[in-house]
Amino acid sequence: MRLAQTLKRIELETRPIHPETRRALAIRWSELPEHAKTPNQLLGRCAVGCEGTHGVFPKCNLTCSPCYHSADANKVRIDGDHTVDNVARQMSYLRQVRGPRAHAQLIGGEVSLLSAEDHAQALLAMRAVGREPMSMTHGDFEYDYLLDVVLDEDRKPRFDKVSFAAHFDSLMRGRKGAVRPHSEAELNPFREKFAQMFIDLKRDHGVDSYLAHNMTVTPSNVDEVEQVTRDVLEMPFDMMSFQPAAFIGDDRRWREDFGEVTIDAVWERIEAGAGHKLPWQATQFGDPRCNRSTVGVRVGGGFAALLDPDDPKDIAARDRFLDHFGGMIFGGIPKPVLVVKVVRAIAGHPGDIPPLFGLARRVLRRAGGLRRVLREARRGKVSFKTFVVHNFMDAEQVDPAWKLMEQGIVADDPLLKETQERLGSCMYAMAHPEDGRLVPACVQHSVLDPIENIELRRLLPIPSVRDGAEPQVVSRPSGLTGVRETGASRATTR
């Protein structure tokens, strides 16, 4: 009996696509609006989408214009127990409804305001339920903090790999050494310093990393996107993500007409900075009005997209992969198990081998040929790069559109109907286990955050002294030390 159970477990673990993943993908596909069920759609065929936390640490120590957090976010204190408990609850619910594996962002305000130990425990809680976590940060912390997150009390790595997304743009105020930057170029030393920490982490402790570079785009810095792209491509970031600003969050920090910056305008500037066309039409996450992305290999100064939307053979290979291998999990799998999964997948569809090998040859050809790739690889000049634009929506449309969706009503107004279509196709979900629902990120920021943060102010008030002076709250006096308060000892709450 025990042998039979062991064999059954091994068979399930090495099955190319987990049955729970298949179910989650099928549900995700069925929920998509009809306009999003296109041949290049990845949601429901290859992935369930990304996930994020909410209400777990809303406070930030920078002031940015614009800011997607509500006006009350910075009035909630950092509390590690609250963070870890709520991260675990939200991620457990996502595991229940969206299957055994997904990419999830540890996001709120500023993640490095957590003590390093609480930060690590939150990541471990996410990994425990099959999430691939990415810590979202402004990057204004030191190498010692990173070490304290990654290493345990015995100074041994608790992670084989970590993922961080660092947000750098000239709209941010309060960064050490660049309190009020006047241009994007002023931030390049800080971008380089951040990325260097992870090179050092690999050298010193053998821990791999995946790094994303995020930038908010408004009319004031849109013309700098080209140079930012050109500069960051020379840094060891794996992803470059740009977000045209939307009227979401704290309206005190809205200074410009964000509507002037379109997804097309941003993409054109990214292409100019990359020095190449970046074809994105071969794959789609959600609605093309919300998301645009492409993945390719950078060889020297060139870029070869993994899929050419104008090549029928590339599209045929894509379709075979999605039909037969969409939903396969490669990350976080022990290598022996992964080898067996791949062998079983290929054995089930041997006819896919020639088209996929053909795709690999075409990518090599686009990259300049095998000799060039090998030559540049020896120089350390070969890397995979992902370019992304996320185009969020204004709260003015999201709020009424969502209220109608909750009532099952399709809006008559064309703009609200478009908003509903985009919300229904959203690739980025946040979990509310207390009432058993998932919500799109735009809904979280536009509709739910303001209410949530008012409640969090009551639950996690920032201490203040009786004479009205507020004590300083230090989140990380040292790497493994918990949250402490400094200031007058006799404190009350507001």
MIRO-167460 format. One record per residue (C-alpha): residue number from 1; x, y, z. Coordinates in steps of 0.2 Angstrom, whole numbers, plus 5000, padded with zeros to 4 digits. Each point is the difference from the previous one (the first is absolute). Example, Ala and Ser with C-alpha at 12.3 -4.5 7.8 and 13.67 -1.06 7.14 Angstrom:
BEGIN
- nr; X; Y; Z
- 1; 5062; 4978; 5039
- 2; 5006; 5017; 4997
END
This chain:
BEGIN
- nr; X; Y; Z
- 1; 5000; 5000; 5000
- 2; 5014; 5012; 5005
- 3; 5009; 4996; 4984
- 4; 4985; 5003; 4989
- 5; 4998; 5017; 5009
- 6; 5018; 5004; 4996
- 7; 4999; 4996; 4982
- 8; 4984; 5010; 4998
- 9; 5008; 5015; 5008
- 10; 5015; 4998; 4989
- 11; 4989; 4999; 4985
- 12; 4991; 5016; 5004
- 13; 5016; 5009; 5004
- 14; 5007; 4996; 4984
- 15; 4984; 5002; 4989
- 16; 5004; 5014; 4987
- 17; 4985; 5010; 5005
- 18; 4993; 4999; 5018
- 19; 4981; 4996; 4999
- 20; 4996; 5015; 5012
- 21; 5010; 5011; 4988
- 22; 4989; 4993; 4986
- 23; 4984; 5004; 5009
- 24; 5006; 5018; 5005
- 25; 5005; 5004; 4982
- 26; 4983; 4993; 4994
- 27; 4991; 5011; 5012
- 28; 5010; 5015; 4996
- 29; 4997; 4998; 4981
- 30; 4981; 4998; 5003
- 31; 5000; 5016; 5010
- 32; 5009; 5011; 4986
- 33; 4989; 5011; 4990
- 34; 4997; 4994; 4982
- 35; 5011; 5014; 4993
- 36; 5015; 4993; 5010
- 37; 4999; 4982; 4994
- 38; 5012; 5003; 4986
- 39; 5013; 4987; 4993
- 40; 5014; 5010; 5008
- 41; 4992; 5001; 5017
- 42; 5010; 4992; 5014
- 43; 4988; 5002; 5014
- 44; 4991; 4984; 5002
- 45; 5011; 4991; 4988
- 46; 5018; 5002; 5008
- 47; 4997; 5009; 5016
- 48; 4987; 5006; 5012
- 49; 5008; 5017; 5001
- 50; 5010; 5010; 5014
- 51; 4995; 5002; 5018
- 52; 5003; 5013; 5013
- 53; 4998; 5004; 5018
- 54; 4990; 5014; 5007
- 55; 4998; 5008; 5017
- 56; 5015; 4992; 5007
- 57; 5012; 5015; 5002
- 58; 4993; 5015; 4991
- 59; 5012; 5013; 5007
- 60; 5014; 5007; 4990
- 61; 5015; 5012; 5004
- 62; 5000; 5009; 4983
- 63; 4988; 5012; 4993
- 64; 4996; 4998; 4982
- 65; 4990; 5009; 4987
- 66; 4989; 4991; 4995
- 67; 4997; 4987; 5014
- 68; 4988; 4986; 4998
- 69; 4998; 4998; 5019
- 70; 4985; 5008; 5009
- 71; 5002; 5015; 5011
- 72; 5000; 4990; 5016
- 73; 5013; 4987; 4995
- 74; 5014; 5009; 5009
- 75; 4990; 5002; 5016
- 76; 5001; 4981; 5003
- 77; 5015; 4993; 5009
- 78; 5011; 4986; 4995
- 79; 4996; 4984; 5009
- 80; 5009; 4984; 4996
- 81; 4988; 4988; 5007
- 82; 4985; 5008; 4991
- 83; 5010; 4999; 4984
- 84; 5005; 4982; 5001
- 85; 4983; 4994; 5006
- 86; 4991; 5009; 4986
- 87; 5012; 4995; 4987
- 88; 4998; 4982; 5005
- 89; 4981; 5002; 5000
- 90; 4999; 5008; 4983
- 91; 5012; 4988; 4991
- 92; 4992; 4985; 5008
- 93; 4984; 5005; 4992
- 94; 5008; 5003; 4983
- 95; 5008; 4983; 5001
- 96; 4982; 4993; 5003
- 97; 4992; 5009; 4985
- 98; 5014; 5002; 4988
- 99; 5010; 4984; 5001
- 100; 5017; 4995; 5007
- 101; 5011; 5013; 4991
- 102; 5000; 5018; 4996
- 103; 5010; 5016; 5000
- 104; 4996; 5011; 5015
- 105; 5006; 5018; 5005
- 106; 5003; 5004; 5018
- 107; 4994; 5017; 4998
- 108; 4992; 5014; 5011
- 109; 5009; 5016; 5004
- 110; 5019; 4997; 5002
- 111; 5006; 4982; 5003
- 112; 5016; 5005; 5008
- 113; 4991; 5009; 5014
- 114; 4997; 4982; 5007
- 115; 5013; 4993; 5011
- 116; 5011; 4988; 4990
- 117; 4994; 4985; 5009
- 118; 4982; 5005; 4997
- 119; 5003; 5003; 4982
- 120; 5008; 4983; 4999
- 121; 4986; 4991; 5009
- 122; 4988; 5008; 4988
- 123; 5009; 4993; 4985
- 124; 5001; 4983; 5008
- 125; 4981; 5000; 5003
- 126; 4998; 5004; 4982
- 127; 5011; 4986; 4994
- 128; 4992; 4988; 5012
- 129; 4984; 5000; 4990
- 130; 5009; 5000; 4983
- 131; 5001; 5018; 4996
- 132; 5016; 5008; 4992
- 133; 5001; 5016; 5010
- 134; 5007; 5016; 4993
- 135; 5004; 5014; 5013
- 136; 4995; 5017; 4994
- 137; 5011; 5014; 5006
- 138; 5007; 5017; 4996
- 139; 5017; 4993; 5002
- 140; 5006; 5012; 5013
- 141; 5008; 4988; 5012
- 142; 5017; 4993; 5004
- 143; 5009; 4984; 4996
- 144; 4999; 4995; 5019
- 145; 4981; 5000; 4999
- 146; 5000; 4989; 4985
- 147; 5012; 4987; 5008
- 148; 4989; 5000; 5016
- 149; 4985; 4996; 4989
- 150; 5008; 4986; 4990
- 151; 5011; 4992; 5014
- 152; 4994; 4992; 5016
- 153; 5007; 5002; 5017
- 154; 5014; 4988; 4996
- 155; 5004; 5011; 4985
- 156; 4994; 4986; 4988
- 157; 4990; 5004; 4985
- 158; 4981; 4996; 5003
- 159; 4997; 5003; 4981
- 160; 5008; 4994; 4985
- 161; 4993; 5014; 4990
- 162; 4991; 5017; 5004
- 163; 4991; 5012; 4989
- 164; 4999; 5018; 5002
- 165; 4991; 5014; 4990
- 166; 5008; 5017; 5004
- 167; 4991; 5016; 4995
- 168; 5010; 5015; 4994
- 169; 4994; 5016; 4992
- 170; 5002; 5018; 5002
- 171; 4983; 5002; 5007
- 172; 5005; 4992; 5017
- 173; 5005; 5012; 5014
- 174; 5011; 4995; 5015
- 175; 5013; 4988; 4994
- 176; 5016; 5001; 5009
- 177; 5012; 5010; 4990
- 178; 4987; 5005; 4987
- 179; 4986; 5008; 5010
- 180; 4993; 5010; 4985
- 181; 5008; 4993; 4984
- 182; 4998; 5012; 4985
- 183; 5002; 4986; 4987
- 184; 5000; 4982; 4998
- 185; 5019; 4999; 4996
- 186; 5003; 5006; 5018
- 187; 4993; 4984; 5006
- 188; 5012; 4989; 4990
- 189; 5013; 4998; 5014
- 190; 4986; 4994; 5012
- 191; 4993; 4988; 4987
- 192; 5018; 4993; 4998
- 193; 5003; 4999; 5018
- 194; 4984; 4990; 5003
- 195; 5004; 4988; 4986
- 196; 5018; 4998; 5007
- 197; 4993; 4994; 5016
- 198; 4993; 4984; 4992
- 199; 5016; 4997; 4990
- 200; 5009; 5001; 5017
- 201; 4987; 4988; 5007
- 202; 5004; 4987; 4987
- 203; 5018; 5002; 5002
- 204; 5000; 4999; 5019
- 205; 4987; 4988; 5003
- 206; 4995; 4991; 4984
- 207; 4982; 5007; 5000
- 208; 4993; 5003; 4983
- 209; 4988; 5015; 4997
- 210; 4987; 5006; 4987
- 211; 4999; 5019; 4999
- 212; 4987; 5012; 4993
- 213; 5001; 5018; 4997
- 214; 4984; 5010; 5002
- 215; 4997; 5018; 4995
- 216; 4984; 5011; 5000
- 217; 4998; 5010; 4985
- 218; 4991; 5017; 4999
- 219; 5001; 5015; 4988
- 220; 5015; 5007; 5010
- 221; 5011; 4985; 4997
- 222; 4993; 4990; 4985
- 223; 5013; 5007; 4988
- 224; 5014; 4993; 5012
- 225; 4993; 4982; 4998
- 226; 5011; 4998; 4985
- 227; 5016; 5004; 5009
- 228; 4995; 4990; 5016
- 229; 4997; 4985; 4989
- 230; 5017; 5002; 4992
- 231; 5009; 5002; 5017
- 232; 4991; 4986; 5009
- 233; 5003; 4988; 4986
- 234; 5019; 5001; 5005
- 235; 4995; 4995; 5018
- 236; 4997; 4983; 5006
- 237; 4981; 5002; 5001
- 238; 4990; 4986; 4992
- 239; 4984; 5010; 4998
- 240; 4996; 5018; 4995
- 241; 4982; 5004; 5005
- 242; 4992; 5017; 4997
- 243; 4983; 5006; 5007
- 244; 4992; 5015; 4992
- 245; 4992; 5010; 5015
- 246; 4982; 4999; 5004
- 247; 4989; 5010; 5011
- 248; 5000; 4987; 5014
- 249; 5004; 5002; 5018
- 250; 5004; 5016; 5009
- 251; 4993; 5015; 4990
- 252; 5011; 5012; 5009
- 253; 5014; 4994; 4989
- 254; 4992; 5002; 4983
- 255; 5009; 5014; 4991
- 256; 4999; 4996; 4982
- 257; 4988; 4994; 4986
- 258; 5005; 4982; 5001
- 259; 4988; 4996; 4985
- 260; 5013; 5008; 4988
- 261; 5011; 4985; 5002
- 262; 4994; 4985; 4990
- 263; 5006; 4982; 5000
- 264; 5005; 5002; 4982
- 265; 5010; 5015; 5004
- 266; 5009; 4992; 5014
- 267; 5004; 4984; 4989
- 268; 5007; 5010; 4986
- 269; 5012; 5009; 5012
- 270; 5005; 4983; 5007
- 271; 5004; 4993; 4982
- 272; 5010; 5016; 4997
- 273; 5010; 4997; 5015
- 274; 5003; 4982; 4996
- 275; 5005; 5004; 4982
- 276; 4988; 4986; 4993
- 277; 4982; 4997; 4997
- 278; 4993; 4990; 5015
- 279; 4986; 4989; 4993
- 280; 4987; 4997; 5013
- 281; 4984; 4993; 4990
- 282; 5005; 4982; 5001
- 283; 4995; 4998; 5018
- 284; 4988; 5010; 5011
- 285; 4996; 5000; 5019
- 286; 4983; 5006; 5002
- 287; 4994; 5015; 4990
- 288; 5011; 5009; 4988
- 289; 4994; 5017; 5006
- 290; 5008; 4995; 5017
- 291; 5015; 4990; 4997
- 292; 5013; 4999; 4987
- 293; 5016; 4989; 5001
- 294; 5013; 4991; 4991
- 295; 5014; 4988; 5005
- 296; 5016; 4997; 4990
- 297; 5019; 4997; 5001
- 298; 5012; 5015; 5000
- 299; 5016; 4995; 4991
- 300; 5013; 5014; 5001
- 301; 4990; 5016; 4995
- 302; 4987; 4990; 4990
- 303; 4983; 4992; 5005
- 304; 4992; 4985; 4994
- 305; 4982; 4997; 5004
- 306; 4995; 4983; 5005
- 307; 4984; 5001; 4989
- 308; 4998; 5010; 4984
- 309; 4982; 5003; 4997
- 310; 5002; 5002; 4982
- 311; 5008; 4982; 4998
- 312; 4987; 4987; 4997
- 313; 5012; 4986; 5006
- 314; 5003; 5010; 5017
- 315; 4981; 5001; 5002
- 316; 4998; 4982; 4997
- 317; 5013; 4995; 5012
- 318; 4992; 5012; 5013
- 319; 4983; 4991; 4998
- 320; 5008; 4983; 5002
- 321; 5008; 5005; 5016
- 322; 4985; 5008; 5007
- 323; 4989; 4985; 4995
- 324; 5011; 4987; 5007
- 325; 5012; 5008; 5013
- 326; 4990; 5016; 5006
- 327; 4999; 4998; 5019
- 328; 5016; 4991; 5002
- 329; 5010; 5006; 5016
- 330; 5018; 5002; 4998
- 331; 5005; 5012; 5015
- 332; 5003; 4993; 5017
- 333; 5000; 4982; 4994
- 334; 5014; 4988; 5005
- 335; 5011; 4996; 4985
- 336; 4997; 4981; 5000
- 337; 4981; 5003; 5001
- 338; 5001; 5013; 4986
- 339; 5010; 4989; 4989
- 340; 4987; 4986; 5002
- 341; 4986; 5013; 4997
- 342; 5008; 5006; 4984
- 343; 5003; 4982; 4993
- 344; 4982; 4995; 5004
- 345; 4994; 5016; 4991
- 346; 5010; 4997; 4984
- 347; 4996; 4981; 5000
- 348; 4982; 5005; 5000
- 349; 5002; 5012; 4985
- 350; 5016; 4994; 4990
- 351; 4993; 5010; 4985
- 352; 5003; 5016; 5009
- 353; 5019; 4998; 5000
- 354; 5004; 5005; 4982
- 355; 4990; 5016; 5000
- 356; 5007; 5005; 5017
- 357; 5018; 4997; 4994
- 358; 4996; 5010; 4985
- 359; 4994; 5014; 5011
- 360; 5017; 4999; 5009
- 361; 5010; 5001; 4984
- 362; 4990; 5015; 4994
- 363; 5003; 5009; 5017
- 364; 5019; 4996; 4997
- 365; 4999; 5007; 4983
- 366; 4992; 5016; 5006
- 367; 5013; 5001; 5013
- 368; 5014; 5000; 4987
- 369; 5004; 4982; 4999
- 370; 5007; 4987; 5012
- 371; 5018; 5006; 4998
- 372; 4995; 5018; 5005
- 373; 4990; 4994; 5015
- 374; 5014; 4989; 5006
- 375; 5013; 5014; 4998
- 376; 4989; 5013; 5009
- 377; 4996; 4987; 5014
- 378; 5019; 4998; 5003
- 379; 5000; 5019; 5003
- 380; 4985; 4999; 5011
- 381; 4989; 5009; 4988
- 382; 4986; 4988; 4998
- 383; 4984; 5002; 5011
- 384; 4981; 4998; 4999
- 385; 4991; 5016; 5001
- 386; 4981; 5003; 5002
- 387; 4992; 5017; 4996
- 388; 4983; 5004; 5008
- 389; 4988; 5014; 5000
- 390; 4985; 5000; 5013
- 391; 4987; 5013; 4996
- 392; 4989; 5003; 5015
- 393; 4983; 5008; 5000
- 394; 4993; 5015; 5009
- 395; 4990; 4998; 5015
- 396; 4986; 5011; 4993
- 397; 4996; 4986; 4988
- 398; 5005; 4985; 5010
- 399; 4989; 5004; 5015
- 400; 4983; 5001; 4991
- 401; 5005; 4986; 4988
- 402; 5004; 4988; 5014
- 403; 4984; 5004; 5009
- 404; 4990; 4995; 4985
- 405; 5010; 4984; 4997
- 406; 4996; 4995; 5018
- 407; 4982; 5002; 4996
- 408; 5002; 4990; 4984
- 409; 4996; 5015; 4989
- 410; 5009; 5004; 4984
- 411; 5002; 5019; 4998
- 412; 4992; 5010; 4986
- 413; 5013; 5013; 5001
- 414; 5014; 4996; 4987
- 415; 5014; 5005; 5012
- 416; 4993; 4990; 5015
- 417; 4997; 4985; 4989
- 418; 5018; 5001; 4994
- 419; 5005; 5001; 5018
- 420; 4990; 4985; 5004
- 421; 5008; 4990; 4986
- 422; 5017; 5004; 5006
- 423; 4996; 4996; 5018
- 424; 4993; 4983; 4994
- 425; 5016; 4997; 4991
- 426; 5012; 5005; 5014
- 427; 5016; 4990; 5002
- 428; 5003; 5007; 5018
- 429; 4989; 4994; 5014
- 430; 5000; 5003; 5019
- 431; 4992; 4988; 5012
- 432; 4986; 5004; 5013
- 433; 4998; 4983; 5009
- 434; 4988; 5008; 5013
- 435; 4986; 5001; 4987
- 436; 5007; 4987; 4987
- 437; 5004; 5011; 4985
- 438; 5014; 5006; 4989
- 439; 5001; 5018; 4994
- 440; 5010; 5009; 4986
- 441; 5014; 5011; 5006
- 442; 4992; 5016; 4993
- 443; 4984; 4995; 5011
- 444; 5011; 4998; 5015
- 445; 5009; 5017; 4998
- 446; 4984; 5010; 4994
- 447; 4986; 4992; 5010
- 448; 5007; 4990; 5015
- 449; 5016; 5007; 5006
- 450; 4992; 5017; 5007
- 451; 4988; 4990; 5011
- 452; 5013; 4987; 5004
- 453; 5013; 5012; 5006
- 454; 4987; 5010; 5011
- 455; 4997; 4983; 5009
- 456; 5019; 4997; 5001
- 457; 5002; 5017; 5008
- 458; 4989; 4993; 5014
- 459; 5008; 4983; 5001
- 460; 5018; 5006; 4999
- 461; 5001; 5018; 5006
- 462; 5017; 5009; 5000
- 463; 5004; 5005; 5018
- 464; 5000; 5018; 5005
- 465; 5004; 5008; 5017
- 466; 4988; 5010; 5010
- 467; 5007; 5017; 4995
- 468; 4997; 4996; 4982
- 469; 5018; 4996; 4995
- 470; 5001; 4984; 4990
- 471; 5014; 4988; 5005
- 472; 5011; 4994; 4986
- 473; 4996; 4982; 4994
- 474; 5016; 4990; 4995
- 475; 4996; 4985; 4990
- 476; 5017; 4992; 4999
- 477; 5013; 5007; 5012
- 478; 5010; 4985; 4996
- 479; 4997; 4986; 4988
- 480; 4993; 4986; 5011
- 481; 4992; 5012; 5013
- 482; 4981; 5002; 5001
- 483; 4990; 5016; 4999
- 484; 5004; 5012; 5014
- 485; 4994; 5018; 5004
- 486; 5011; 5014; 5006
- 487; 4994; 5016; 5008
- 488; 4991; 5004; 5015
- 489; 4996; 4985; 5011
- 490; 4982; 5005; 5004
- 491; 4990; 4998; 4985
- 492; 4982; 4999; 4995
- 493; 4991; 4997; 4984
- 494; 4990; 5012; 4989
END
